[in-house]
């Protein structure tokens, strides 16, 4: 997924603000880390402080990987428990953890084949914070 596609995914999203000190009704968070040859980035759509969509992309040299999921899509099952959102992907798991202004996207045992066309698994954490263009990585990309 290239920059244009991530922009297109988020371009039609209207950002509304609830009254008072409540969180915005809908917001998009995006970040990127690393140089062009080796980087990871994510776009996360949050509605009423709950994740509803994410798009992850990484590149290592000529190898690329892309994972995308939305609530109510045909390829993932979402459930919420307080500040945690668990996502059963087609091949593996993701968990999105809300912690104040940050969202941590944990990937666990995500098979690379359906998402990247190569052997192996994706395991690690990508942290995106409101208002920060840089991600924090732990284990991604590998």
N, C-alpha and C positions, 0 to 999 in steps of 0.2 A: 504494500500500500504506500503510495507516495504522498508528498505533502499536499498536492492538489486534492487527492481523494479524501484525506483527513479533513481538509477545509470544506469539501463538499458535504461530508457527513455531518458537520456541525454548522454549515452555513444557514440552514433553514430553521435553526433553533432560536426561538424568541426568548429573551431573558426577561422574566417578570420579577418583581419584588413584592413579597408579601408585606402587609402593613406591620408597623411596629418593628421590633428587633428580631423578627423571625428570619430564618434563612430564605434566600431567594427561592422562588417557586421552581425555577429551572436554571441551571448553569452548566457551562462546559469548562472543563479543566484540561489543559494540554501541557505537556512538557516533553523535553528531549534532552539527551545527554550524549556526549561523545562526538568525535569528528565524523565526517561523512562516511569514511571507510568502515567505521565500527561504532555503531550507535544504536540506541533504542529510543522509542518514543511511544506515547500513549495519549489517547483522547478519551476522556471520561465524561459522560453526561449524567448529571445528578438532578433529580427532581424531588423537591421537599426533603432534601438531605439524604436521599436514598439513591444509590447508583442504579441506572436503568439501561446503560449501554457502555461498552468500552471497545476500543480498537487499539490493538498493540501491534507495533511493527519493529523489527530489528534487522540490522544489516551487519554482516561480518564479511568484508571483502565482497565477493560476488554472491555470497549466500544471503538470502533474505527469508524472513519469516513473518507471518501475519496471522493474528488471532482476533476475531471479532465476535461479540455476542451481545444480544439484547434480550430484555425480558420478553417473554412470550414468543421467542423465535422457535423454530423447529429443531434447533441443534443444541440447545442448552436448557437446563432447569435451574431456576433461581429460587432461593429461600432466604428469609431474613431472620436474624436473631439479635435484637438490640442494635449494636453498632457494627455487626458483622453481616455480610451478604455472601452466602455460599452459592457457587455456580458449578453445576455439573456440566462440563463441556462434552463434546462428542467423544473425545479421547483425553480424559484427565479432569483436573479440578482447578478452579480459581476461587479465591476468597478475597473480597474487598473489605478492608477494615477502615472504618472512619475513626479518626482521632483528631478532634478539633478541626483545624483548617487543612489537615492532611488526609489523603486516602492512600492506603497501602494495598497494592494489588499483588497477591501472593499466587504464584503458579506452582502447582504440585503435580508431578507425574503426568504432564501434558505431553502426549506422544507427538513427536515432530512430523511424522509422515503426513498426516492429513493437513497440517498447517504450513509446513515448510518443505515438504518433499524430500526429507532426508531422515536418516536413522537417529535414534536417541530420544531424550526427554528434555523438557523445559522445566526447570525448577529454579525458583528465585523470587525476589520481591522488587517491585518498582513502586516508588513513592512519588506521588504528585501532590503538590500543595497549591492551594488557591493563591493566585497572584505571582507564582514563581515559574519562570519558563524552563528551569533546569530540574530534571528528575534526579532522584537518588536511587542508585542501583545496588542490589545485593544478589549477585549470581547471574545477572542477565546482561547482555546476551552471552552465550557461551559457545 
